[in-house]
Amino acid sequence: MTGWGTLWGLVLLSTTYGCAQSPYEHGGHPTGLSRYDVERDYAECEHKARLANEQHFYSSSSPFPFGSGPQSPADHARALHGLTTINAMRDTCLAAKGYRLN
């Protein structure tokens, strides 16, 4: 069952990050900002959101939301809730900086 848990984690992360456009290409940023400025703001907001939500993951040093042991539905629910919370906090941070989010 550990293999399925790992597979599920990889699928979840790849759908979250693999298909995402560059924040600059996505648009919605304040006028006058360079690609560097937009990506810096995005990375800063992402970092702050992850630091504020470490409790949702086993290890803050790993980009994967699951530990190496057996997985339960509660583990999956906690990780999904954590990713959703991180995305919402990141978007709130970006909106406070003047970004228009879809």
Buried (B, 14 or more C-beta within 10 A) or exposed (E): EEEEBBEBBEEBBEEBEEEEEEBBEBEBBEEEBEEEBBBEBBEBBBEBBBEEBEEBBBEEEEEBBBBEEEBEEEBBEBBEEBBEBBEEBBBEBBEEBEBEEE
